[in-house]
């Protein structure tokens, strides 16, 4: 994770479906999602007003960057949140330790991130601000995602060991490997103002009861 990009393998637990326009989309199969157990809501914590604004049961980023720690996750877990796309910038989940580490001449938070990039129209995985090579924007792991400011995106992430699969609106998927999640903490983040997070749920108790 601290070297240039290299092959790390991919986990593809996708199900294809036909969109109204005849093109194909992909999603995490419902059976896979349900295998993580019953969904339990997570209450958003009280956070510094300089970074976050509470709205109903959710959060809106009041500054950029803003980062919220929501707890820890076991080796196998499934998280879901409704993300309101900000006017510009990036917003989504982070996974991993909150410790800082040296990356070249920079100090970066040691966390994996999956996010919606409003400016480029992408669903992306990366690891903090780690060095990605000569052309980071082309090398970053991403899929095109049609979004505009104010859209609501259901962002889901399935984690099983070091494999992780993200889904946006049950229509676009992207997988990666997370080989070291540190203290296994997780949360939400945004690098801009106006990103909204609501209806957060977690599945982490194994197969759902019949």
Buried (B, 14 or more C-beta within 10 A) or exposed (E): BEEEBEEEEEBEBBBEEEEEEEEEBBBBEEEBBBBBBBBEEBEBEEBEEEBBBBEEEBBBBBBBEBBBBBEEBEEBBBBBBBBBBBEBBBBBBBBBBBEEBEBEEEEBBBBBBBBBBBEBBBBBBBBBBBBBEEEEEEEBBBBEBEBEEEBBBBBBBBBBEBBBBBBBBBBBBBBBBBEEBBEBBBBBBBBBBBBBBBBBBBBBBEEEEE
